[in-house]
Amino acid sequence: MRKLLAIVVLVFAFASNVSAQEVKKVALEQTKGEFTQKEVKLSAGTYVFEISNNNVGHDVGFVLVPKGKDASNPKNHIKNAYVTKAVANGKKESTNKVTLKKGEYVYFCPLNPTPQYTLIIE
């Protein structure tokens, strides 16, 4: 019985570890009027974006849109890529999990506001 319990625990631990490895974190920093990362290249997969507010002076956010779509139209925004709450001055917040396929996207902050930057998924 103990061996069976030990095996179940090991299988569960392995499965949890594999799930955690599938989601990658991408850290992006905002300063006043811009992101410090002007272009990002990643492989296709599932990501969580961690957005830091480096003394912008007010809350910031994060918007991700497939390139070529009207970024001013919220219908085109990838909703899971919104930060879970506005990023306060000097703080960091994260998005939900976002699965990205090969292609190009643009990211920006309408609250800061920033230009649109390129995210390339290879």
N, C-alpha and C positions, 0 to 999 in steps of 0.2 A: 504494500500500500504506500509506503514512504517513497519507493522508487517511482511509482506512478505519479504521485504528487510532485516529486522533484522534476519529472519529465514535463508535466503540465506547466509548472512554473517556468522552466527553461524555454518551452515553446512560446508561452505568452510573452516572456521577456524578449525573445528574439523577434517575434512579430511586432511588438511595440517599437523596438529599436529600428526595424526595417521601415516602419511607417514614418518615424521621426526623420530618417535619412532621406526620404523621398521629397520632403518639403525643404527648399533652400531659402535662406534669408538674404535679401538684398538691402543693404543700408544706403540710404540717400540722405544727403544733408541740404537743408535750405538756409541761405543767408538772405539778406534784404534784396528782394527782386530777382533771385536766381537760385537754381540748384548748383551745387559745386561740381556735380557730375554732369557733363554736357552730353554724353552719349554712353549708353550701356549696351554691351553685347553679352547674351546669355544663350544657353542651349535650351531647347524645348523642355518644358517640365512645369512643376508646381512650385510656386514661390510665395513668400510673405515679404512684403516691402516694409522696412522699418524706416520711418521718416523722422529726421531730427530737425528741430527748430533751433538754429544757432543764432540767437539774439536778433530775430527779425523784428521783434517789438510787439507782435500780436500773434494770434493763432494762425496756423497754416494748415493746409490739407494736401491732398494728392489725387490727381485724376489721370487715368490711363485710358487711351482710346486707340483703336486700330487706325493706322496711318491711312489717310485718304477719306476718313469719315469726318463729318462736321463736329469738331471738338466742343463747339459752343452749345450743341444740343445734348442735354443730359441723357437722351435715349441712346446715344452712341457710347456713353461711358461704360466701362467695365465695372459694374457696381461692387463686385468683391474686392476691387482694388482701392476703393475708398478707405481711408483710415477709419478705424472703429470709433474714434472720437477726434475732434480737432486737436492739433498738436500745439500745446501752449509754449510760450517763450521758454527756451532752455530745456525743453522736454523732448521725449521720443514717444511715438505711438506706431502701431503696426496696422497693416491691412489684414483682411481675411486671406485665406489661401486663394491664390489665383493660378489657374492652369493656362499656360501660354503655349500656343502652337507656333511653328515656323512662320516668320513674317516680320513686318515692322509695325511699331506702335509709337505713339507720342505720349509723353507724360508732361504734366505741368501743374501749377498751383494757381487757381483763380483767386485765392484769398491773399496771396503774397503781393501782387501777381508776378508770375514768371513767364518767360518765353516757353514755347513748346520744344521739348528735347526729344531725341530719338532713342528708342529702345529696339534693338535688333535681336530677334530670336532666330538662331541658326539651327 
